[in-house]
């Protein structure tokens, strides 16, 4: 899941993922904190949540 989050953020121009920290709450849910390096803003941290959906695929959302 860390790899998926990193790949999604790095698709955006100029954004570099510095670190992804995952806290597993249960077998079906996790919370991630993503540290990004963003042009004009510098360092930014985003909180993401992931929930296991159909076919054992995680559905994640960042705010």
N, CA, C, O and CB atoms as a CASP TS submission, in Angstrom:
PFRMAT TS
TARGET T0000
AUTHOR 0000-0000-0000
METHOD Language model
MODEL 1
PARENT N/A
ATOM      1  N   UNK     1       0.824  -1.185   0.000  1.00  0.00           N
ATOM      2  CA  UNK     1       0.000   0.000   0.000  1.00  0.00           C
ATOM      3  C   UNK     1       0.874   1.257   0.000  1.00  0.00           C
ATOM      4  O   UNK     1       0.529   2.234  -0.665  1.00  0.00           O
ATOM      5  CB  UNK     1      -0.941  -0.007   1.207  1.00  0.00           C
ATOM      6  N   UNK     2       1.970   1.259   0.711  1.00  0.00           N
ATOM      7  CA  UNK     2       2.869   2.415   0.713  1.00  0.00           C
ATOM      8  C   UNK     2       3.332   2.729  -0.707  1.00  0.00           C
ATOM      9  O   UNK     2       3.410   3.893  -1.100  1.00  0.00           O
ATOM     10  CB  UNK     2       4.086   2.159   1.630  1.00  0.00           C
ATOM     11  N   UNK     3       3.636   1.692  -1.464  1.00  0.00           N
ATOM     12  CA  UNK     3       4.112   1.863  -2.835  1.00  0.00           C
ATOM     13  C   UNK     3       3.037   2.524  -3.698  1.00  0.00           C
ATOM     14  O   UNK     3       3.347   3.403  -4.503  1.00  0.00           O
ATOM     15  CB  UNK     3       4.521   0.505  -3.438  1.00  0.00           C
ATOM     16  N   UNK     4       1.775   2.111  -3.539  1.00  0.00           N
ATOM     17  CA  UNK     4       0.665   2.677  -4.306  1.00  0.00           C
ATOM     18  C   UNK     4       0.496   4.160  -4.001  1.00  0.00           C
ATOM     19  O   UNK     4       0.342   4.965  -4.918  1.00  0.00           O
ATOM     20  CB  UNK     4      -0.637   1.923  -4.005  1.00  0.00           C
ATOM     21  N   UNK     5       0.521   4.526  -2.734  1.00  0.00           N
ATOM     22  CA  UNK     5       0.381   5.925  -2.345  1.00  0.00           C
ATOM     23  C   UNK     5       1.523   6.752  -2.920  1.00  0.00           C
ATOM     24  O   UNK     5       1.300   7.838  -3.456  1.00  0.00           O
ATOM     25  CB  UNK     5       0.341   6.061  -0.815  1.00  0.00           C
ATOM     26  N   UNK     6       2.730   6.244  -2.811  1.00  0.00           N
ATOM     27  CA  UNK     6       3.891   6.953  -3.345  1.00  0.00           C
ATOM     28  C   UNK     6       3.754   7.162  -4.850  1.00  0.00           C
ATOM     29  O   UNK     6       4.012   8.257  -5.348  1.00  0.00           O
ATOM     30  CB  UNK     6       5.181   6.182  -3.032  1.00  0.00           C
ATOM     31  N   UNK     7       3.353   6.128  -5.573  1.00  0.00           N
ATOM     32  CA  UNK     7       3.201   6.226  -7.024  1.00  0.00           C
ATOM     33  C   UNK     7       2.132   7.252  -7.407  1.00  0.00           C
ATOM     34  O   UNK     7       2.326   8.020  -8.348  1.00  0.00           O
ATOM     35  CB  UNK     7       2.847   4.858  -7.612  1.00  0.00           C
ATOM     36  N   UNK     8       1.025   7.271  -6.700  1.00  0.00           N
ATOM     37  CA  UNK     8      -0.059   8.202  -7.019  1.00  0.00           C
ATOM     38  C   UNK     8       0.368   9.657  -6.827  1.00  0.00           C
ATOM     39  O   UNK     8       0.070  10.500  -7.673  1.00  0.00           O
ATOM     40  CB  UNK     8      -1.280   7.903  -6.152  1.00  0.00           C
ATOM     41  N   UNK     9       1.058   9.962  -5.735  1.00  0.00           N
ATOM     42  CA  UNK     9       1.493  11.335  -5.500  1.00  0.00           C
ATOM     43  C   UNK     9       2.574  11.757  -6.482  1.00  0.00           C
ATOM     44  O   UNK     9       2.600  12.909  -6.914  1.00  0.00           O
ATOM     45  CB  UNK     9       1.999  11.489  -4.078  1.00  0.00           C
ATOM     46  N   UNK    10       3.467  10.838  -6.841  1.00  0.00           N
ATOM     47  CA  UNK    10       4.570  11.197  -7.731  1.00  0.00           C
ATOM     48  C   UNK    10       4.134  11.344  -9.191  1.00  0.00           C
ATOM     49  O   UNK    10       4.935  11.758 -10.028  1.00  0.00           O
ATOM     50  CB  UNK    10       5.660  10.157  -7.633  1.00  0.00           C
ATOM     51  N   UNK    11       2.876  11.010  -9.510  1.00  0.00           N
ATOM     52  CA  UNK    11       2.347  11.250 -10.855  1.00  0.00           C
ATOM     53  C   UNK    11       2.154  12.746 -11.089  1.00  0.00           C
ATOM     54  O   UNK    11       2.104  13.193 -12.235  1.00  0.00           O
ATOM     55  CB  UNK    11       1.011  10.499 -11.059  1.00  0.00           C
ATOM     56  N   UNK    12       2.046  13.510 -10.025  1.00  0.00           N
ATOM     57  CA  UNK    12       1.807  14.951 -10.118  1.00  0.00           C
ATOM     58  C   UNK    12       3.141  15.668 -10.308  1.00  0.00           C
ATOM     59  O   UNK    12       4.119  15.363  -9.626  1.00  0.00           O
ATOM     60  CB  UNK    12       1.071  15.480  -8.848  1.00  0.00           C
ATOM     61  N   UNK    13       3.174  16.600 -11.216  1.00  0.00           N
ATOM     62  CA  UNK    13       4.411  17.312 -11.557  1.00  0.00           C
ATOM     63  C   UNK    13       5.032  18.018 -10.361  1.00  0.00           C
ATOM     64  O   UNK    13       4.362  18.763  -9.645  1.00  0.00           O
ATOM     65  CB  UNK    13       4.142  18.321 -12.648  1.00  0.00           C
ATOM     66  N   UNK    14       6.310  17.774 -10.159  1.00  0.00           N
ATOM     67  CA  UNK    14       7.074  18.488  -9.151  1.00  0.00           C
ATOM     68  C   UNK    14       6.950  17.977  -7.732  1.00  0.00           C
ATOM     69  O   UNK    14       7.688  18.432  -6.858  1.00  0.00           O
ATOM     70  CB  UNK    14       6.684  19.873  -9.169  1.00  0.00           C
ATOM     71  N   UNK    15       6.043  17.045  -7.469  1.00  0.00           N
ATOM     72  CA  UNK    15       5.855  16.543  -6.106  1.00  0.00           C
ATOM     73  C   UNK    15       6.763  15.342  -5.872  1.00  0.00           C
ATOM     74  O   UNK    15       6.803  14.410  -6.674  1.00  0.00           O
ATOM     75  CB  UNK    15       4.372  16.160  -5.855  1.00  0.00           C
ATOM     76  N   UNK    16       7.486  15.380  -4.767  1.00  0.00           N
ATOM     77  CA  UNK    16       8.335  14.265  -4.372  1.00  0.00           C
ATOM     78  C   UNK    16       7.860  13.745  -3.024  1.00  0.00           C
ATOM     79  O   UNK    16       7.613  14.526  -2.105  1.00  0.00           O
ATOM     80  CB  UNK    16       9.831  14.688  -4.310  1.00  0.00           C
ATOM     81  N   UNK    17       7.733  12.436  -2.907  1.00  0.00           N
ATOM     82  CA  UNK    17       7.344  11.818  -1.646  1.00  0.00           C
ATOM     83  C   UNK    17       8.603  11.621  -0.814  1.00  0.00           C
ATOM     84  O   UNK    17       9.544  10.953  -1.244  1.00  0.00           O
ATOM     85  CB  UNK    17       6.597  10.459  -1.878  1.00  0.00           C
ATOM     86  N   UNK    18       8.616  12.207   0.384  1.00  0.00           N
ATOM     87  CA  UNK    18       9.758  12.105   1.278  1.00  0.00           C
ATOM     88  C   UNK    18       9.641  10.851   2.139  1.00  0.00           C
ATOM     89  O   UNK    18      10.626  10.141   2.341  1.00  0.00           O
ATOM     90  CB  UNK    18       9.868  13.359   2.163  1.00  0.00           C
ATOM     91  N   UNK    19       8.439  10.576   2.646  1.00  0.00           N
ATOM     92  CA  UNK    19       8.246   9.422   3.532  1.00  0.00           C
ATOM     93  C   UNK    19       6.760   9.061   3.596  1.00  0.00           C
ATOM     94  O   UNK    19       5.901   9.932   3.458  1.00  0.00           O
ATOM     95  CB  UNK    19       8.796   9.722   4.958  1.00  0.00           C
ATOM     96  N   UNK    20       6.463   7.787   3.803  1.00  0.00           N
ATOM     97  CA  UNK    20       5.101   7.309   4.039  1.00  0.00           C
ATOM     98  C   UNK    20       5.144   6.467   5.309  1.00  0.00           C
ATOM     99  O   UNK    20       5.892   5.492   5.386  1.00  0.00           O
ATOM    100  CB  UNK    20       4.543   6.479   2.806  1.00  0.00           C
ATOM    101  N   UNK    21       4.338   6.843   6.309  1.00  0.00           N
ATOM    102  CA  UNK    21       4.262   6.087   7.559  1.00  0.00           C
ATOM    103  C   UNK    21       2.861   5.504   7.662  1.00  0.00           C
ATOM    104  O   UNK    21       1.874   6.237   7.589  1.00  0.00           O
ATOM    105  CB  UNK    21       4.597   6.989   8.805  1.00  0.00           C
ATOM    106  N   UNK    22       2.770   4.193   7.831  1.00  0.00           N
ATOM    107  CA  UNK    22       1.479   3.534   7.897  1.00  0.00           C
ATOM    108  C   UNK    22       1.232   3.003   9.303  1.00  0.00           C
ATOM    109  O   UNK    22       2.088   2.332   9.879  1.00  0.00           O
ATOM    110  CB  UNK    22       1.399   2.397   6.870  1.00  0.00           C
ATOM    111  N   UNK    23       0.055   3.306   9.854  1.00  0.00           N
ATOM    112  CA  UNK    23      -0.364   2.784  11.154  1.00  0.00           C
ATOM    113  C   UNK    23      -1.554   1.870  10.888  1.00  0.00           C
ATOM    114  O   UNK    23      -2.626   2.335  10.503  1.00  0.00           O
ATOM    115  CB  UNK    23      -0.731   3.949  12.174  1.00  0.00           C
ATOM    116  N   UNK    24      -1.368   0.601  11.088  1.00  0.00           N
ATOM    117  CA  UNK    24      -2.429  -0.363  10.820  1.00  0.00           C
ATOM    118  C   UNK    24      -3.373  -0.413  12.019  1.00  0.00           C
ATOM    119  O   UNK    24      -2.963  -0.757  13.128  1.00  0.00           O
ATOM    120  CB  UNK    24      -1.840  -1.772  10.518  1.00  0.00           C
ATOM    121  N   UNK    25      -4.639  -0.069  11.788  1.00  0.00           N
ATOM    122  CA  UNK    25      -5.634  -0.070  12.855  1.00  0.00           C
ATOM    123  C   UNK    25      -6.282  -1.437  13.013  1.00  0.00           C
ATOM    124  O   UNK    25      -6.621  -1.839  14.126  1.00  0.00           O
ATOM    125  CB  UNK    25      -6.698   0.980  12.582  1.00  0.00           C
ATOM    126  N   UNK    26      -6.455  -2.141  11.924  1.00  0.00           N
ATOM    127  CA  UNK    26      -7.021  -3.489  11.930  1.00  0.00           C
ATOM    128  C   UNK    26      -6.616  -4.158  10.621  1.00  0.00           C
ATOM    129  O   UNK    26      -5.904  -3.560   9.815  1.00  0.00           O
ATOM    130  CB  UNK    26      -8.592  -3.463  12.103  1.00  0.00           C
ATOM    131  N   UNK    27      -7.059  -5.379  10.407  1.00  0.00           N
ATOM    132  CA  UNK    27      -6.722  -6.080   9.167  1.00  0.00           C
ATOM    133  C   UNK    27      -7.341  -5.393   7.951  1.00  0.00           C
ATOM    134  O   UNK    27      -6.861  -5.562   6.830  1.00  0.00           O
ATOM    135  CB  UNK    27      -7.190  -7.535   9.239  1.00  0.00           C
ATOM    136  N   UNK    28      -8.407  -4.618   8.172  1.00  0.00           N
ATOM    137  CA  UNK    28      -9.119  -4.001   7.050  1.00  0.00           C
ATOM    138  C   UNK    28      -8.955  -2.486   6.970  1.00  0.00           C
ATOM    139  O   UNK    28      -9.481  -1.866   6.045  1.00  0.00           O
ATOM    140  CB  UNK    28     -10.573  -4.328   7.144  1.00  0.00           C
ATOM    141  N   UNK    29      -8.236  -1.873   7.919  1.00  0.00           N
ATOM    142  CA  UNK    29      -8.130  -0.410   7.906  1.00  0.00           C
ATOM    143  C   UNK    29      -6.753   0.052   8.372  1.00  0.00           C
ATOM    144  O   UNK    29      -6.164  -0.509   9.296  1.00  0.00           O
ATOM    145  CB  UNK    29      -9.215   0.208   8.793  1.00  0.00           C
ATOM    146  N   UNK    30      -6.260   1.090   7.705  1.00  0.00           N
ATOM    147  CA  UNK    30      -4.965   1.663   8.064  1.00  0.00           C
ATOM    148  C   UNK    30      -5.020   3.179   7.881  1.00  0.00           C
ATOM    149  O   UNK    30      -5.808   3.693   7.087  1.00  0.00           O
ATOM    150  CB  UNK    30      -3.822   1.043   7.206  1.00  0.00           C
ATOM    151  N   UNK    31      -4.170   3.883   8.628  1.00  0.00           N
ATOM    152  CA  UNK    31      -4.013   5.321   8.475  1.00  0.00           C
ATOM    153  C   UNK    31      -2.578   5.565   8.045  1.00  0.00           C
ATOM    154  O   UNK    31      -1.649   4.972   8.593  1.00  0.00           O
ATOM    155  CB  UNK    31      -4.360   6.095   9.801  1.00  0.00           C
ATOM    156  N   UNK    32      -2.400   6.438   7.061  1.00  0.00           N
ATOM    157  CA  UNK    32      -1.071   6.761   6.553  1.00  0.00           C
ATOM    158  C   UNK    32      -0.819   8.250   6.707  1.00  0.00           C
ATOM    159  O   UNK    32      -1.738   9.066   6.637  1.00  0.00           O
ATOM    160  CB  UNK    32      -0.923   6.333   5.074  1.00  0.00           C
ATOM    161  N   UNK    33       0.433   8.581   6.917  1.00  0.00           N
ATOM    162  CA  UNK    33       0.862   9.969   6.907  1.00  0.00           C
ATOM    163  C   UNK    33       1.931  10.073   5.838  1.00  0.00           C
ATOM    164  O   UNK    33       2.941   9.371   5.882  1.00  0.00           O
ATOM    165  CB  UNK    33       1.392  10.439   8.317  1.00  0.00           C
ATOM    166  N   UNK    34       1.700  10.963   4.867  1.00  0.00           N
ATOM    167  CA  UNK    34       2.590  11.100   3.724  1.00  0.00           C
ATOM    168  C   UNK    34       3.281  12.454   3.799  1.00  0.00           C
ATOM    169  O   UNK    34       2.621  13.493   3.812  1.00  0.00           O
ATOM    170  CB  UNK    34       1.814  10.944   2.387  1.00  0.00           C
ATOM    171  N   UNK    35       4.617  12.442   3.848  1.00  0.00           N
ATOM    172  CA  UNK    35       5.388  13.687   3.821  1.00  0.00           C
ATOM    173  C   UNK    35       5.775  13.958   2.374  1.00  0.00           C
ATOM    174  O   UNK    35       6.364  13.108   1.705  1.00  0.00           O
ATOM    175  CB  UNK    35       6.663  13.604   4.747  1.00  0.00           C
ATOM    176  N   UNK    36       5.434  15.160   1.898  1.00  0.00           N
ATOM    177  CA  UNK    36       5.699  15.530   0.517  1.00  0.00           C
ATOM    178  C   UNK    36       6.591  16.754   0.443  1.00  0.00           C
ATOM    179  O   UNK    36       6.609  17.579   1.356  1.00  0.00           O
ATOM    180  CB  UNK    36       4.399  15.784  -0.224  1.00  0.00           C
ATOM    181  N   UNK    37       7.321  16.863  -0.638  1.00  0.00           N
ATOM    182  CA  UNK    37       8.055  18.071  -0.962  1.00  0.00           C
ATOM    183  C   UNK    37       7.336  18.665  -2.169  1.00  0.00           C
ATOM    184  O   UNK    37       7.342  18.088  -3.256  1.00  0.00           O
ATOM    185  CB  UNK    37       9.598  17.785  -1.254  1.00  0.00           C
ATOM    186  N   UNK    38       6.711  19.841  -1.961  1.00  0.00           N
ATOM    187  CA  UNK    38       5.878  20.461  -2.987  1.00  0.00           C
ATOM    188  C   UNK    38       6.464  21.821  -3.365  1.00  0.00           C
ATOM    189  O   UNK    38       6.744  22.635  -2.485  1.00  0.00           O
ATOM    190  CB  UNK    38       4.411  20.611  -2.495  1.00  0.00           C
ATOM    191  N   UNK    39       6.654  22.081  -4.676  1.00  0.00           N
ATOM    192  CA  UNK    39       7.158  23.388  -5.081  1.00  0.00           C
ATOM    193  C   UNK    39       6.256  24.511  -4.544  1.00  0.00           C
ATOM    194  O   UNK    39       5.035  24.358  -4.497  1.00  0.00           O
ATOM    195  CB  UNK    39       7.259  23.468  -6.619  1.00  0.00           C
ATOM    196  N   UNK    40       6.841  25.600  -4.154  1.00  0.00           N
ATOM    197  CA  UNK    40       6.179  26.793  -3.608  1.00  0.00           C
ATOM    198  C   UNK    40       5.657  26.616  -2.185  1.00  0.00           C
ATOM    199  O   UNK    40       5.441  27.613  -1.497  1.00  0.00           O
ATOM    200  CB  UNK    40       5.040  27.184  -4.498  1.00  0.00           C
ATOM    201  N   UNK    41       5.446  25.383  -1.718  1.00  0.00           N
ATOM    202  CA  UNK    41       4.938  25.151  -0.368  1.00  0.00           C
ATOM    203  C   UNK    41       5.974  24.521   0.548  1.00  0.00           C
ATOM    204  O   UNK    41       5.829  24.590   1.768  1.00  0.00           O
ATOM    205  CB  UNK    41       3.717  24.274  -0.423  1.00  0.00           C
ATOM    206  N   UNK    42       7.010  23.912  -0.002  1.00  0.00           N
ATOM    207  CA  UNK    42       8.006  23.215   0.800  1.00  0.00           C
ATOM    208  C   UNK    42       7.484  21.881   1.287  1.00  0.00           C
ATOM    209  O   UNK    42       6.911  21.114   0.514  1.00  0.00           O
ATOM    210  CB  UNK    42       8.427  24.067   1.979  1.00  0.00           C
ATOM    211  N   UNK    43       7.681  21.598   2.577  1.00  0.00           N
ATOM    212  CA  UNK    43       7.243  20.325   3.150  1.00  0.00           C
ATOM    213  C   UNK    43       5.774  20.355   3.528  1.00  0.00           C
ATOM    214  O   UNK    43       5.306  21.304   4.157  1.00  0.00           O
ATOM    215  CB  UNK    43       8.078  19.979   4.369  1.00  0.00           C
ATOM    216  N   UNK    44       5.053  19.323   3.148  1.00  0.00           N
ATOM    217  CA  UNK    44       3.623  19.189   3.440  1.00  0.00           C
ATOM    218  C   UNK    44       3.376  17.766   3.933  1.00  0.00           C
ATOM    219  O   UNK    44       3.953  16.814   3.409  1.00  0.00           O
ATOM    220  CB  UNK    44       2.741  19.513   2.172  1.00  0.00           C
ATOM    221  N   UNK    45       2.513  17.623   4.948  1.00  0.00           N
ATOM    222  CA  UNK    45       2.129  16.291   5.420  1.00  0.00           C
ATOM    223  C   UNK    45       0.643  16.095   5.166  1.00  0.00           C
ATOM    224  O   UNK    45      -0.173  16.946   5.521  1.00  0.00           O
ATOM    225  CB  UNK    45       2.463  16.106   6.937  1.00  0.00           C
ATOM    226  N   UNK    46       0.296  14.972   4.552  1.00  0.00           N
ATOM    227  CA  UNK    46      -1.098  14.631   4.269  1.00  0.00           C
ATOM    228  C   UNK    46      -1.469  13.394   5.076  1.00  0.00           C
ATOM    229  O   UNK    46      -0.667  12.470   5.214  1.00  0.00           O
ATOM    230  CB  UNK    46      -1.325  14.390   2.741  1.00  0.00           C
ATOM    231  N   UNK    47      -2.684  13.380   5.605  1.00  0.00           N
ATOM    232  CA  UNK    47      -3.195  12.191   6.288  1.00  0.00           C
ATOM    233  C   UNK    47      -4.060  11.425   5.296  1.00  0.00           C
ATOM    234  O   UNK    47      -4.891  12.013   4.604  1.00  0.00           O
ATOM    235  CB  UNK    47      -4.010  12.569   7.583  1.00  0.00           C
ATOM    236  N   UNK    48      -3.865  10.126   5.229  1.00  0.00           N
ATOM    237  CA  UNK    48      -4.621   9.275   4.321  1.00  0.00           C
ATOM    238  C   UNK    48      -5.227   8.123   5.119  1.00  0.00           C
ATOM    239  O   UNK    48      -4.702   7.725   6.159  1.00  0.00           O
ATOM    240  CB  UNK    48      -3.717   8.742   3.168  1.00  0.00           C
ATOM    241  N   UNK    49      -6.323   7.605   4.622  1.00  0.00           N
ATOM    242  CA  UNK    49      -6.887   6.413   5.245  1.00  0.00           C
ATOM    243  C   UNK    49      -7.115   5.373   4.156  1.00  0.00           C
ATOM    244  O   UNK    49      -7.426   5.709   3.013  1.00  0.00           O
ATOM    245  CB  UNK    49      -8.218   6.739   6.005  1.00  0.00           C
ATOM    246  N   UNK    50      -6.959   4.143   4.518  1.00  0.00           N
ATOM    247  CA  UNK    50      -7.148   3.037   3.576  1.00  0.00           C
ATOM    248  C   UNK    50      -8.067   2.004   4.205  1.00  0.00           C
ATOM    249  O   UNK    50      -7.894   1.620   5.362  1.00  0.00           O
ATOM    250  CB  UNK    50      -5.786   2.394   3.180  1.00  0.00           C
ATOM    251  N   UNK    51      -9.042   1.561   3.432  1.00  0.00           N
ATOM    252  CA  UNK    51      -9.990   0.554   3.875  1.00  0.00           C
ATOM    253  C   UNK    51     -10.024  -0.559   2.845  1.00  0.00           C
ATOM    254  O   UNK    51     -10.062  -0.296   1.643  1.00  0.00           O
ATOM    255  CB  UNK    51     -11.402   1.162   4.090  1.00  0.00           C
ATOM    256  N   UNK    52     -10.010  -1.791   3.305  1.00  0.00           N
ATOM    257  CA  UNK    52     -10.024  -2.908   2.376  1.00  0.00           C
ATOM    258  C   UNK    52     -11.403  -3.028   1.736  1.00  0.00           C
ATOM    259  O   UNK    52     -12.423  -3.044   2.426  1.00  0.00           O
ATOM    260  CB  UNK    52      -9.639  -4.219   3.091  1.00  0.00           C
ATOM    261  N   UNK    53     -11.419  -3.111   0.418  1.00  0.00           N
ATOM    262  CA  UNK    53     -12.660  -3.249  -0.332  1.00  0.00           C
ATOM    263  C   UNK    53     -12.773  -4.631  -0.950  1.00  0.00           C
ATOM    264  O   UNK    53     -12.142  -5.587  -0.499  1.00  0.00           O
ATOM    265  CB  UNK    53     -12.750  -2.182  -1.414  1.00  0.00           C
ATOM    266  N   UNK    54     -13.588  -4.715  -1.991  1.00  0.00           N
ATOM    267  CA  UNK    54     -13.795  -5.989  -2.676  1.00  0.00           C
ATOM    268  C   UNK    54     -12.497  -6.501  -3.287  1.00  0.00           C
ATOM    269  O   UNK    54     -11.653  -5.719  -3.725  1.00  0.00           O
ATOM    270  CB  UNK    54     -14.864  -5.843  -3.760  1.00  0.00           C
ATOM    271  N   UNK    55     -12.351  -7.801  -3.309  1.00  0.00           N
ATOM    272  CA  UNK    55     -11.165  -8.415  -3.892  1.00  0.00           C
ATOM    273  C   UNK    55      -9.894  -8.145  -3.129  1.00  0.00           C
ATOM    274  O   UNK    55      -8.802  -8.232  -3.691  1.00  0.00           O
ATOM    275  CB  UNK    55     -10.998  -7.951  -5.277  1.00  0.00           C
ATOM    276  N   UNK    56     -10.015  -7.819  -1.856  1.00  0.00           N
ATOM    277  CA  UNK    56      -8.869  -7.541  -0.975  1.00  0.00           C
ATOM    278  C   UNK    56      -8.017  -6.372  -1.467  1.00  0.00           C
ATOM    279  O   UNK    56      -6.826  -6.302  -1.163  1.00  0.00           O
ATOM    280  CB  UNK    56      -7.999  -8.781  -0.851  1.00  0.00           C
ATOM    281  N   UNK    57      -8.617  -5.462  -2.222  1.00  0.00           N
ATOM    282  CA  UNK    57      -7.919  -4.260  -2.679  1.00  0.00           C
ATOM    283  C   UNK    57      -8.204  -3.132  -1.685  1.00  0.00           C
ATOM    284  O   UNK    57      -9.337  -2.958  -1.236  1.00  0.00           O
ATOM    285  CB  UNK    57      -8.366  -3.860  -4.134  1.00  0.00           C
ATOM    286  N   UNK    58      -7.166  -2.372  -1.350  1.00  0.00           N
ATOM    287  CA  UNK    58      -7.351  -1.240  -0.439  1.00  0.00           C
ATOM    288  C   UNK    58      -7.845  -0.021  -1.220  1.00  0.00           C
ATOM    289  O   UNK    58      -7.343   0.285  -2.301  1.00  0.00           O
ATOM    290  CB  UNK    58      -6.026  -0.911   0.306  1.00  0.00           C
ATOM    291  N   UNK    59      -8.818   0.655  -0.664  1.00  0.00           N
ATOM    292  CA  UNK    59      -9.329   1.903  -1.211  1.00  0.00           C
ATOM    293  C   UNK    59      -8.818   2.989  -0.274  1.00  0.00           C
ATOM    294  O   UNK    59      -9.132   2.969   0.916  1.00  0.00           O
ATOM    295  CB  UNK    59     -10.923   1.908  -1.334  1.00  0.00           C
ATOM    296  N   UNK    60      -8.042   3.928  -0.782  1.00  0.00           N
ATOM    297  CA  UNK    60      -7.488   4.939   0.096  1.00  0.00           C
ATOM    298  C   UNK    60      -7.892   6.332  -0.341  1.00  0.00           C
ATOM    299  O   UNK    60      -8.220   6.576  -1.502  1.00  0.00           O
ATOM    300  CB  UNK    60      -5.985   4.826   0.142  1.00  0.00           C
ATOM    301  N   UNK    61      -7.859   7.235   0.619  1.00  0.00           N
ATOM    302  CA  UNK    61      -8.283   8.606   0.401  1.00  0.00           C
ATOM    303  C   UNK    61      -7.386   9.517   1.226  1.00  0.00           C
ATOM    304  O   UNK    61      -7.122   9.249   2.397  1.00  0.00           O
ATOM    305  CB  UNK    61      -9.783   8.802   0.774  1.00  0.00           C
ATOM    306  N   UNK    62      -6.923  10.590   0.609  1.00  0.00           N
ATOM    307  CA  UNK    62      -6.077  11.557   1.309  1.00  0.00           C
ATOM    308  C   UNK    62      -6.789  12.898   1.396  1.00  0.00           C
ATOM    309  O   UNK    62      -7.512  13.300   0.484  1.00  0.00           O
ATOM    310  CB  UNK    62      -4.713  11.715   0.596  1.00  0.00           C
ATOM    311  N   UNK    63      -6.569  13.574   2.511  1.00  0.00           N
ATOM    312  CA  UNK    63      -7.187  14.887   2.706  1.00  0.00           C
ATOM    313  C   UNK    63      -6.131  15.959   2.791  1.00  0.00           C
ATOM    314  O   UNK    63      -6.457  17.135   2.955  1.00  0.00           O
ATOM    315  CB  UNK    63      -8.052  14.903   3.965  1.00  0.00           C
TER
END
